[in-house]
Amino acid sequence: MVMGTSHPPAVHEMAKHISYCLKAHRTRFSTGTRCAPLFIGVQGPQGSGKTFLTSRLRSLLSESPYFLSVAVLSIDDLYLPHTGLTTLAEAHPQNKLLRGRGQPGTHDIELGSMILEKLKWINGSEGGPFEVELPAFDKSLFNGEGDRVAPGEVVRAPVDVVVLEGWCVGFYPISKQVMEERWKQSVEGLDDFRMRTFVSLEDIIAVNDRLKSYMKWWDALDAFIQIKGPSASPYAIIYQWRLQQEHNMKAKNGGKGMTDEEVKTFVDRYIPGYVFFGDGVRKGTQDEQGQGQLPPWHSKGLVVTIDLERKLLGTSHF
């Protein structure tokens, strides 16, 4: 068997995109200069299999014909420690979006910035660190609220590619005018979704304000991969994917996990993020004067479209 043929087709498409972007990235460095890693963002909704695909991507890129060293940093490992999450929730008791981990505002911006900066110089440019300890977060602690634990994987030079993956990677803040317009609209494909029953416009504004600090993370990214479902059901399929994921887990562990209704409630909390900020992956951001800022990966983005069973439907570029 030829190495790599066992990987899903979507993973092969992702690997080809990274290989192409890496070749262009390396031309920016003069001969004899150690090349900094290519930084690539990977975004996909809950249940889409982005963590699985990213893991397989890392494996494929280590094989022939690529032979690349890949470091993966999950945004989930950049959450605030439990004390920080508790303090945040207590400071905003009415805002369900800031109650518990998940939303922009619940991550440690300084920690993430420090890790990304260290990874940028890991190959030795300007006396880089040559190895970086990645943070780790255990979601099972404190009855599922989670907490930071001892450092996770130690990444050592040389590193060819750094992947930053997460559900809201590449989400950008929007203007108040756009927020107000979207607040008035119904959510596409979710006729029974009632956003106003659990969040207010002020809650969305609070998350939007916190999302501004994430732009320094996005500025580190050179290229991008977005995993999404068919455009006919951009939000509805997230519920289906997450239900499948929960059912599969419960089938293996004797039935421990969330009920279907609890899964629905879990996903409900994330829908506002997709509705208000998700198109930032392609469009970047706009200020109150309508002045736009395209993301740094503009023209170096790949969309991987998958179906309910996470099989590849097609790809496109942006």
Steps between C-alpha positions, in 0.01 A plus 500: 500500500627846414543711813219751556233323293306408816435862588159654418478694171439823693835458675679458167345825375610677817854365463526614138390850598757520779776369273418764240492781759821377662691518171390862453576577866857372472577734211476790746818387672845549354732208431677388814238655729299267719140513387235577759212250511195552283210591732162371388158540663247217491138588584201272516182478710431265789470139389644560153802285577760778477710354782496157335579646158779714643650195671491303176639801314799509732556129440473531122739796482762299688492234227623482142504714292479783756723401795402810695513570873165636618402652836131524590366752750133476592322816609331276761832476682516880527200541730534704814568289809192404702545796735510735203187349346320528834603863544384584147161337556452676834579835339230443236225301679234578238711406197465127428761524225768583758381239748741213452764434238452518125429851382750769401588661829556171684853447366833620636610752238842566655578128524397439140702796374807380688473144365448618141797736526724221633389268220575771246866501601537132591724423204772726629448836333606778734611248763170313519407266784550177295229330708160612627273348764140517386229567762235240587143528628303211654128547431399226746616684813259689729201295381562582136584867544866419439834639612851549374738213572873438472652590163415263222713409200851638465562617142862493384669658199501475209131567438363543148132567575306628801124435503268706722164326506168585662133578446546878499846531345482782245183659641519879486314774688239696308360852516208588724289575192556151358431348842167679524404392148578135567321513834176582321530217249390140544768231501526332161370144502405505870136606509458384862814674628413787733822686573330765709380244754848448642719788384464874458663735252712626789630144549607489135667842530697378804636204302568723198710731717705208630547358152705807407793373706504171303605685185862488618472120484352509150775738387747214552322277245635467146233272350164350591277193472128517577297182551126543444181322407283553191390862457136388503527421873789701645368493858256209512772249415700609805226359726500175301879465510512568875219251569681233301816570695323469834314181402824338384671588826213367711494177303861440600490608866177341619269795442685777684447840343246766412140437405383612156338805658821586684694473175254741337543745788878465473501583128247784546763690697740498204260596220527877570875475441450355152220742414677818607869430450542192280531678166813673630694195383452625144428869543713609794360794693344842451504798732215740570602710199472199270874473449589136443804292590540173312644206695872428449412170329302673224547303174663216698184342641348158431140400568442129558130417469384175660163327535315364803726195508803731466580377152660746261255680268745745348752778553531864404746780559466852637 
